[in-house]
Amino acid sequence: MKIVDITTRRPAMSDTRTYEEFTKFLGEKPTRLGVMAQLYTDLTASYLTEALMNIYTKDPKKDKFQNVDSRIFEWDVETNQIKRIEFAGTPIGDGNNGSAIIMPFKERYYEKYDIFRVEDSRQLCQVISKPTRKADNYWEVMVQLIDPDYSTILDSTAVGLGHYTRFISNAFPELSEEGLIL
């Protein structure tokens, strides 16, 4: 009998991966880094870069690999994984002269100091208070439009049922006495 192929199956194939296993997977093919980043979406780009330490790139002019400068790295970020939050109703208020706007959402996603963008109008809003639960799928968030001179009002055609927002950033103040619970 002739043995054609031998396949090794580790009993802990689905367990946590170690640094050594990542380097074995990448080997001399840094193009696999994109595949690995998609497998572990909870890891940040800087964490992956620091955890892998020695990343190699191939110079197209030469047939050898060279070290990548550890202070510089480039990433292609796919934005299709950014969650979009849907409105649960029509907002109350228009933000005239910097006034507060109460925006209803179908889930609790935004917290105090979060900044998000209304998808259709591209207006930026900052959450100024903790969200209030009115029902299981109805949360009210008090926001203020980000505008340098308070002259902008909320575009009423871009908000309401069927419209979406998405997270942009967090403007948590330094040395704040209010704790942040994640």
Backbone torsions as a table, in degrees:
resi	resn	phi	psi	omega
1	MET	NA	135.1	-177.6
2	LYS	-104.7	131.2	177.3
3	ILE	-86.8	120.8	-176.7
4	VAL	-93.0	-43.1	-175.0
5	ASP	-147.4	143.7	176.5
6	ILE	-120.0	125.5	178.6
7	THR	-117.2	128.5	178.3
8	THR	-98.5	127.2	176.7
9	ARG	-118.4	115.9	179.8
10	ARG	-80.5	140.7	-179.7
11	PRO	-66.7	-26.1	-177.7
12	ALA	-106.5	43.0	-175.7
13	MET	-62.0	-34.4	-175.4
14	SER	-94.3	7.3	-179.1
15	ASP	-75.9	-177.7	179.6
16	THR	-65.2	140.3	-179.2
17	ARG	-90.0	149.6	178.5
18	THR	-105.4	173.0	178.2
19	TYR	-59.5	-40.0	-179.6
20	GLU	-63.7	-39.4	179.6
21	GLU	-69.0	-35.6	176.3
22	PHE	-63.0	-44.4	-178.5
23	THR	-68.5	-33.6	175.8
24	LYS	-66.5	-38.8	179.9
25	PHE	-66.1	-43.7	-179.6
26	LEU	-72.7	-44.9	-179.0
27	GLY	54.0	-127.7	178.5
28	GLU	-104.7	23.5	-179.9
29	LYS	-120.5	83.3	-178.8
30	PRO	-65.4	-11.9	177.6
31	THR	-66.5	-20.1	177.2
32	ARG	-71.2	-11.7	-179.6
33	LEU	-60.5	-35.5	177.2
34	GLY	-64.7	-39.6	177.2
35	VAL	-63.2	-43.4	-179.2
36	MET	-66.1	-38.0	179.3
37	ALA	-65.7	-32.2	177.7
38	GLN	-75.3	-28.4	177.7
39	LEU	-71.1	-33.7	-176.9
40	TYR	-119.4	74.7	-175.2
41	THR	-70.5	-17.3	-179.7
42	ASP	-78.3	-11.7	179.3
43	LEU	-89.0	142.2	179.8
44	THR	-84.2	164.6	-179.6
45	ALA	-64.0	-41.6	-179.5
46	SER	-68.1	-36.0	178.2
47	TYR	-64.2	-45.3	178.8
48	LEU	-60.6	-41.1	-179.0
49	THR	-65.9	-44.1	179.8
50	GLU	-69.8	-36.7	-177.7
51	ALA	-69.4	-32.0	-177.5
52	LEU	-84.0	-19.3	177.6
53	MET	56.1	-86.1	-174.7
54	ASN	-87.8	102.6	175.9
55	ILE	-110.1	134.5	-176.0
56	TYR	-110.9	151.1	175.7
57	THR	-130.1	151.7	-179.2
58	LYS	-100.7	126.6	176.8
59	ASP	-77.7	120.9	-177.2
60	PRO	-64.0	-25.0	-179.2
61	LYS	-79.2	-31.2	-178.4
62	LYS	-113.3	158.3	-178.7
63	ASP	-100.7	51.7	177.3
64	LYS	-150.3	166.2	-178.9
65	PHE	-100.0	151.3	176.9
66	GLN	-137.0	155.5	179.4
67	ASN	-68.1	142.8	174.3
68	VAL	-86.0	140.2	176.6
69	ASP	-58.7	123.7	-173.0
70	SER	-68.1	-15.8	179.9
71	ARG	-91.6	-7.6	-177.6
72	ILE	-126.4	129.5	172.7
73	PHE	-149.1	150.9	-179.1
74	GLU	-120.7	143.1	-179.9
75	TRP	-135.2	142.8	168.5
76	ASP	-98.4	114.7	-176.3
77	VAL	-101.2	124.0	175.4
78	GLU	-89.8	125.2	-175.4
79	THR	-91.7	9.5	-179.3
80	ASN	-78.0	-4.0	178.3
81	GLN	-99.4	1.2	177.6
82	ILE	-78.1	124.7	-175.2
83	LYS	-71.6	138.4	176.0
84	ARG	-107.2	130.6	-177.1
85	ILE	-103.3	128.4	-175.9
86	GLU	-91.6	143.4	174.4
87	PHE	-69.2	146.8	177.4
88	ALA	-102.2	-4.0	-179.1
89	GLY	-177.8	-166.5	-179.9
90	THR	-91.4	133.0	178.7
91	PRO	-63.7	152.1	177.9
92	ILE	-102.8	119.1	-178.8
93	GLY	103.9	165.5	-179.3
94	ASP	-125.4	-3.0	178.1
95	GLY	78.7	15.4	-180.0
96	ASN	-63.4	133.2	-179.3
97	ASN	56.6	33.8	176.1
98	GLY	77.9	16.3	-179.4
99	SER	-72.5	159.0	-178.3
100	ALA	-76.8	150.6	177.8
101	ILE	-123.3	133.7	176.4
102	ILE	-99.0	115.6	-178.0
103	MET	-110.1	126.9	177.8
104	PRO	-91.9	135.6	177.9
105	PHE	-126.4	159.2	-178.4
106	LYS	-80.1	-10.4	178.6
107	GLU	-150.3	160.9	176.9
108	ARG	-84.7	110.2	-178.7
109	TYR	-129.7	-43.9	-177.2
110	TYR	-90.7	139.6	177.5
111	GLU	-117.6	174.1	-179.6
112	LYS	-58.1	137.7	-179.9
113	TYR	79.7	-1.1	176.7
114	ASP	-73.4	147.8	176.7
115	ILE	-117.2	129.7	178.4
116	PHE	-134.2	165.7	-177.5
117	ARG	-118.8	135.9	172.3
118	VAL	-77.1	123.3	-171.4
119	GLU	-57.4	-50.3	-172.5
120	ASP	-74.8	-38.6	-177.3
121	SER	-96.6	-11.7	-179.2
122	ARG	61.2	23.8	176.8
123	GLN	-82.3	142.1	179.2
124	LEU	-97.0	139.0	179.0
125	CYS	-128.8	144.0	175.6
126	GLN	-116.7	131.7	179.7
127	VAL	-74.7	129.1	-175.9
128	ILE	-111.3	-2.5	175.9
129	SER	-150.4	167.7	179.1
130	LYS	-67.5	148.7	179.1
131	PRO	-67.9	150.4	180.0
132	THR	-116.0	129.9	-179.8
133	ARG	-88.5	123.7	177.2
134	LYS	-106.3	-29.1	176.9
135	ALA	-156.6	177.9	-178.5
136	ASP	-60.0	-38.6	-179.7
137	ASN	-120.1	36.9	179.6
138	TYR	-145.2	107.0	179.8
139	TRP	-120.6	133.9	177.4
140	GLU	-103.8	133.0	-179.7
141	VAL	-124.7	129.3	178.3
142	MET	-90.8	123.4	-175.8
143	VAL	-127.7	168.1	174.3
144	GLN	-134.9	136.7	178.1
145	LEU	-66.8	141.1	176.0
146	ILE	-89.7	112.2	-174.7
147	ASP	-152.7	135.2	-176.2
148	PRO	-67.3	-29.2	-176.1
149	ASP	-128.6	16.5	177.1
150	TYR	58.0	26.1	-179.1
151	SER	-93.2	-14.2	-177.0
152	THR	-85.9	142.2	173.5
153	ILE	-115.8	161.3	-178.0
154	LEU	-67.3	132.4	177.3
155	ASP	-75.0	107.0	-174.3
156	SER	-70.7	-17.1	178.9
157	THR	-81.0	-12.0	-176.0
158	ALA	-104.3	0.4	-178.2
159	VAL	-125.0	158.5	179.7
160	GLY	118.9	-172.8	-178.9
161	LEU	-58.5	136.8	179.7
162	GLY	87.8	-4.1	178.7
163	HIS	-109.3	157.8	-172.9
164	TYR	-128.6	160.9	172.1
165	THR	-128.5	166.3	172.6
166	ARG	-148.2	148.7	-176.3
167	PHE	-65.8	139.2	177.4
168	ILE	-115.2	-53.4	-174.3
169	SER	-162.3	-175.8	176.7
170	ASN	-133.0	132.6	-179.0
171	ALA	-112.3	55.4	-178.5
172	PHE	-71.1	124.9	-176.1
173	PRO	-71.8	144.2	179.2
174	GLU	-70.9	142.9	179.5
175	LEU	58.9	36.2	178.7
176	SER	-74.9	143.7	179.0
177	GLU	-84.0	-9.3	179.6
178	GLU	-90.5	126.8	-179.3
179	GLY	-76.4	157.7	178.6
180	LEU	-113.8	118.7	179.9
181	ILE	-104.5	122.8	-179.5
182	LEU	-101.0	NA	NA
